[in-house]
Amino acid sequence: MSSAPSTAQGIAGRGRVFWGWLFVATGSISFLGFLYAAMISKLLPPSDNPVVFAIQNDKYYCFLVPLTLPILVVSVYFHWLSMKLFKHA
């Protein structure tokens, strides 16, 4: 009888580990793709591939991160502040 809960917990734990690694992998791939589109593609010579050429000539994504960072800092601060107020209320 005592092995049933541990087996169920082991299966649930494996599911959580799978979803955790899936989210980490998806986030990493998205970050590397954005890093290529925003910075690395600008440093490479012009390409004959139309998709890569369009990414190299894009002017939107290279300004997106620098303009988003101040908003991110403010939102993280407000999140921290709201959690402090909630905890001590």
Backbone as numpy.savetxt, mean C-alpha at the origin, in Angstrom:
# Nx Ny Nz CAx CAy CAz Cx Cy Cz
-11.67 -34.42 22.62 -12.48 -33.23 22.62 -11.62 -31.97 22.62
-10.49 -31.99 23.28 -9.68 -30.78 23.37 -8.93 -30.49 22.07
-8.85 -31.46 21.13 -8.13 -31.21 19.89 -8.99 -30.46 18.87
-10.31 -30.47 19.00 -11.17 -29.79 18.04 -10.98 -28.27 18.05
-10.96 -27.61 19.22 -10.74 -26.16 19.17 -9.36 -25.78 18.65
-8.34 -26.57 18.98 -7.02 -26.23 18.49 -6.91 -26.43 16.98
-7.61 -27.43 16.44 -7.62 -27.64 15.00 -8.35 -26.50 14.31
-9.47 -26.08 14.86 -10.21 -24.96 14.27 -9.40 -23.68 14.35
-8.69 -23.48 15.45 -7.85 -22.30 15.57 -6.68 -22.36 14.59
-6.15 -23.55 14.36 -5.05 -23.69 13.40 -5.49 -23.38 11.99
-6.70 -23.83 11.62 -7.22 -23.55 10.28 -7.51 -22.06 10.14
-8.13 -21.46 11.16 -8.41 -20.03 11.11 -7.10 -19.23 11.09
-6.10 -19.68 11.81 -4.81 -18.99 11.83 -4.13 -19.05 10.48
-4.23 -20.20 9.80 -3.64 -20.32 8.46 -4.36 -19.41 7.48
-5.67 -19.29 7.63 -6.43 -18.39 6.76 -6.02 -16.94 6.96
-5.81 -16.56 8.22 -5.36 -15.19 8.50 -3.97 -14.94 7.94
-3.11 -15.92 8.07 -1.75 -15.77 7.53 -1.80 -15.63 6.01
-2.64 -16.44 5.35 -2.78 -16.34 3.89 -3.25 -14.96 3.47
-4.31 -14.47 4.12 -4.85 -13.15 3.75 -3.86 -12.05 4.09
-3.12 -12.20 5.17 -2.11 -11.21 5.52 -1.02 -11.13 4.47
-0.50 -12.29 4.06 0.54 -12.29 3.03 0.00 -11.81 1.69
-1.26 -12.13 1.39 -1.86 -11.65 0.14 -1.93 -10.13 0.13
-2.35 -9.53 1.25 -2.42 -8.08 1.32 -1.04 -7.44 1.26
-0.06 -8.04 1.90 1.30 -7.52 1.85 1.85 -7.61 0.43
1.63 -8.71 -0.24 2.11 -8.88 -1.62 1.42 -7.91 -2.56
0.11 -7.74 -2.42 -0.63 -6.82 -3.29 -0.16 -5.38 -3.06
0.02 -5.01 -1.81 0.51 -3.67 -1.50 1.91 -3.43 -2.03
2.76 -4.43 -1.92 4.13 -4.30 -2.41 4.17 -4.16 -3.93
3.39 -4.96 -4.62 3.34 -4.88 -6.08 2.78 -3.53 -6.53
1.74 -3.05 -5.85 1.18 -1.74 -6.18 2.19 -0.63 -5.93
2.91 -0.72 -4.82 3.92 0.29 -4.51 5.04 0.30 -5.54
5.51 -0.88 -5.93 6.58 -0.94 -6.92 6.12 -0.43 -8.29
4.89 -0.75 -8.66 4.34 -0.24 -9.92 4.22 1.27 -9.91
3.75 1.82 -8.80 3.66 3.28 -8.70 5.04 3.92 -8.69
5.98 3.30 -7.98 7.34 3.84 -7.94 7.94 3.87 -9.34
7.69 2.84 -10.12 8.18 2.82 -11.50 7.52 3.93 -12.31
6.19 4.06 -12.18 5.47 5.05 -12.97 5.83 6.47 -12.57
6.08 6.70 -11.29 6.31 8.06 -10.82 7.76 8.51 -10.94
8.71 7.61 -10.75 10.10 8.05 -10.69 11.03 7.34 -11.65
11.03 6.02 -11.62 12.05 5.27 -12.38 11.88 5.43 -13.88
10.62 5.47 -14.36 10.41 5.57 -15.81 10.90 6.90 -16.36
10.96 7.93 -15.53 11.46 9.24 -15.99 12.97 9.23 -16.22
13.66 8.31 -15.55 15.12 8.24 -15.66 15.59 7.37 -16.82
14.71 6.57 -17.38 15.07 5.66 -18.46 14.98 6.37 -19.81
15.71 5.89 -20.82 15.58 6.49 -22.16 14.20 6.22 -22.74
13.75 7.03 -23.71 12.42 6.83 -24.31 12.27 5.43 -24.89
11.08 4.88 -24.72 10.82 3.51 -25.14 9.97 3.48 -26.40
10.06 2.36 -27.16 9.22 2.16 -28.34 7.86 1.58 -27.97
7.73 1.04 -26.77 6.46 0.48 -26.31 5.51 1.64 -26.00
4.30 1.64 -26.59 3.40 2.78 -26.38 2.94 2.95 -24.93
2.78 1.85 -24.18 2.35 1.94 -22.78 3.46 2.56 -21.93
4.67 2.08 -22.11 5.80 2.62 -21.35 6.07 4.07 -21.76
5.91 4.36 -23.03 6.10 5.74 -23.50 5.07 6.69 -22.87
3.83 6.22 -22.76 2.79 7.04 -22.12 3.08 7.25 -20.64
3.58 6.22 -19.98 3.95 6.35 -18.56 5.11 7.33 -18.41
6.07 7.27 -19.30 7.22 8.17 -19.22 6.84 9.63 -19.44
5.85 9.88 -20.27 5.45 11.25 -20.58 4.35 11.77 -19.67
3.91 10.99 -18.71 2.85 11.40 -17.81 3.38 12.40 -16.79
2.62 13.45 -16.53 3.04 14.48 -15.58 2.20 14.47 -14.31
1.27 13.54 -14.18 0.36 13.54 -13.03 0.96 12.82 -11.83
1.43 11.61 -12.01 1.86 10.78 -10.88 3.15 11.27 -10.24
3.99 11.96 -10.96 5.23 12.45 -10.35 4.95 13.57 -9.35
3.78 14.23 -9.45 3.39 15.26 -8.48 2.42 14.75 -7.43
1.89 13.56 -7.62 0.85 13.04 -6.72 1.39 12.80 -5.31
2.51 12.12 -5.17 3.04 11.77 -3.85 3.50 13.00 -3.08
4.28 13.90 -3.68 4.69 15.08 -2.89 3.50 15.92 -2.41
2.45 15.98 -3.18 1.28 16.76 -2.77 0.38 16.00 -1.80
0.51 14.69 -1.76 -0.32 13.88 -0.86 0.32 13.75 0.53
1.62 13.85 0.63 2.29 13.64 1.92 1.84 14.60 3.02
1.67 15.90 2.79 1.18 16.75 3.88 -0.21 16.36 4.37
-1.09 15.97 3.46 -2.43 15.55 3.85 -2.35 14.25 4.64
-1.45 13.36 4.27 -1.28 12.12 5.00 -0.81 12.39 6.43
0.12 13.30 6.59 0.63 13.63 7.93 -0.50 14.20 8.79
-1.30 15.08 8.24 -2.41 15.67 9.00 -3.44 14.60 9.36
-3.77 13.72 8.43 -4.77 12.69 8.72 -4.26 11.69 9.75
-2.99 11.34 9.71 -2.43 10.43 10.72 -2.45 11.11 12.09
-2.14 12.40 12.15 -2.18 13.11 13.42 -3.61 13.14 13.97
-4.60 13.44 13.14 -5.99 13.47 13.62 -6.47 12.09 14.05
-6.00 11.05 13.37 -6.35 9.70 13.79 -5.77 9.40 15.16
-4.51 9.75 15.37 -3.87 9.54 16.68 -4.60 10.35 17.75
-4.94 11.59 17.45 -5.62 12.44 18.42 -7.00 11.89 18.78
-7.74 11.43 17.79 -9.07 10.88 18.07 -8.98 9.60 18.90
-7.97 8.77 18.66 -7.82 7.56 19.47 -7.44 7.93 20.90
-6.60 8.94 21.10 -6.25 9.39 22.45 -7.49 9.91 23.18
-8.29 10.72 22.50 -9.50 11.26 23.12 -10.50 10.17 23.43
-10.62 9.18 22.56 -11.54 8.07 22.80 -11.07 7.23 23.98
-9.77 7.00 24.08 -9.22 6.17 25.13 -9.37 6.80 26.51
-9.23 8.11 26.58 -9.23 8.80 27.86 -10.56 9.47 28.19
-11.58 9.22 27.40 -12.89 9.85 27.67 -13.64 9.09 28.73
